[in-house]
Amino acid sequence: MFPLPKEDKKVSPYFVFYLIHAMQIGVGILGFERIIVQSAGYSAWIAILTSGASIIGLVWVSYRILNKGNNDIVAIHAEIMGKWIGGFFSFIFLLYFFAFALVVLRSYVEVLQVWVFPEVSEWIFILIIIFLAYSYVTGGFRVVTGVSYLGVLYGLPLLLVKFYPLQYADYGNLLPILNASPAELFKASKEMTLNFLGFETLFMFYPFIKDGPKSEKWAYFGVLFSIFIYLLTAFVTFVYFNQEQLKGTIWATLTLWKIVDLIIVERFEYIGISVWFFAILPNICIGLWCASRGMNRLFPVSQRSALRIFCLLLFFISILLTDRQQIDLLQKAVSQIGLYTIYFYLPCLLVLQYIIMKVKKA
């Protein structure tokens, strides 16, 4: 009923590192520091570690489900819950993947408008980005994986820029080290977890990994590298801004790019925002690929036709989001859905799968 992809459509296990990491480093990293500091002050770095550790635990849960099911989430849902109930939950998943791509696209276009091209209408950027994403996704999962691989590589040089603010660092900002209550750290961890969302796409592309169980360690490495990037970014931001300054800075990372002084470049943030496009493009491509793949598995429609439908929806919904409040509302809604999905639904699905399989064997 749900055939597995052919071998020539699959990618090597180590590409999971790039796929997972690419999904976790998107537009959120441009301004996550302000959000977690509002909850736990400069002790919020602990929240990065605790939320990252919880994500590693959830990746372990995901692989237990996928290794037993040996297929994607659509087939696993059908096997556990039947065609109709399982199909309903699979449909929720593919809508979530679509919403994820929508949030990333609209948030990046907002950055472009505010920082680089305030006079240009947003629909022009939206149309160009969707066209690029469509052209890559129609190439298949191997092409999407290549986009993710390049997106990670292109973003790495921006790590060097983080050393510029350190010449103005005030390391006293970090003291006292533990100045937040457990409740405040929990709240900051919850806020931070939202930045680690995206690994759930594993539930759609798992069958496209050669020898899926062997890719598990690469998924962990991807999450660990994401934790390192967020920790480094938070450290540089915390020693540069004091808390009051940071609470009033929406995109702290972008602001730090403004102080980079190169001989041949006057406004480095323009370069940074341009390079960052290659980091957010995999987010959109993978989200669209997962949504269209899910539609193809659930309904008698080709993946390309499903992709066209989602691209049209992506365009029209994106241009309807015209102000920051609407974009914030969308971000919070998708984040809350993602949060409940990974912390409540996935463990419940693992238990249910275990019980169903025990009953079938008996």
Summary of the structure (lengths in Angstrom):
residues: 362
radius of gyration: 20.5
end to end distance: 23.6
largest distance: 72.6
contacts: 1231
relative contact order: 0.21
helix: 81%
strand: 1%
